């Protein structure tokens, strides 16, 4: 049998099969993005109420020991300085996993609800679009709460600044603001894993330490406009907080199996992202 170059037809077939298997493996391999690099705040914007964009008053947000920290040691007392740190790129379909813990004492004069309170804001307005004294961005929040060592304080609730959601067919939010999820109360300074799964405006899930605590959909602005994308932000609500991992799996991308960057786990097609 004649050879083609240095390889027989059998070897060529085997090579094609190997390439095909490799592509199939790549298509199923999840490509998580580390939003926090563990070294600095590159890729993030800061907005603290009463201050200009990226004026990191009192080094509220800082990186130490590989952690993204919220700290108040440079504050004298609370004077309305609610802060947020925003990732620079918006997303619409994704899984976001955040590892966090509460530490130390709340800032003197901070509101009672700010005790061991932080949150993951998503479908948020941008940092630069916030008003100078605005406390919370228009967004949907997975609330992160810590216990006081005694009383129950359910984690993973929904907070809706300027937004609505629909749960079991009932529209909730805006003036109601807090919607309890009934997640587990977590006392002490232990690390907690919070996950939010977002499918545009159709399906949202909150998980605490892998436990599903609430599911809802139809995220929308106060006027009823569907809210299916936006920025991701973390909070500074007067209690010191550590974040050691902030990872995102984008679920929107090329869904054409003939493309080089096809992913089998995408749930939302973005034809413009395809590479051939």
HELIX and SHEET records of a PDB file:
HELIX    1   1 UNK A    9  UNK A   28  1                                  20    
HELIX    2   2 UNK A   57  UNK A   59  5                                   3    
HELIX    3   3 UNK A  112  UNK A  114  5                                   3    
HELIX    4   4 UNK A  127  UNK A  129  5                                   3    
HELIX    5   5 UNK A  271  UNK A  273  5                                   3    
SHEET    1   A 4 UNK A  32  UNK A  34  0                                        
SHEET    2   A 4 UNK A 239  UNK A 250 -1                                        
SHEET    3   A 4 UNK A  67  UNK A  70 -1                                        
SHEET    4   A 4 UNK A  61  UNK A  64 -1                                        
SHEET    1   B 8 UNK A  32  UNK A  34  0                                        
SHEET    2   B 8 UNK A 239  UNK A 250 -1                                        
SHEET    3   B 8 UNK A  93  UNK A 106 -1                                        
SHEET    4   B 8 UNK A 192  UNK A 199 -1                                        
SHEET    5   B 8 UNK A 203  UNK A 208 -1                                        
SHEET    6   B 8 UNK A 211  UNK A 221 -1                                        
SHEET    7   B 8 UNK A 163  UNK A 167 -1                                        
SHEET    8   B 8 UNK A 170  UNK A 173 -1                                        
SHEET    1   C 7 UNK A  44  UNK A  48  0                                        
SHEET    2   C 7 UNK A  83  UNK A  87 -1                                        
SHEET    3   C 7 UNK A 231  UNK A 236 -1                                        
SHEET    4   C 7 UNK A 117  UNK A 124 -1                                        
SHEET    5   C 7 UNK A 140  UNK A 145 -1                                        
SHEET    6   C 7 UNK A 158  UNK A 159 -1                                        
SHEET    7   C 7 UNK A 178  UNK A 179 -1                                        
SHEET    1   D 2 UNK A 252  UNK A 253  0                                        
SHEET    2   D 2 UNK A 268  UNK A 269  1                                        
END                                                                             
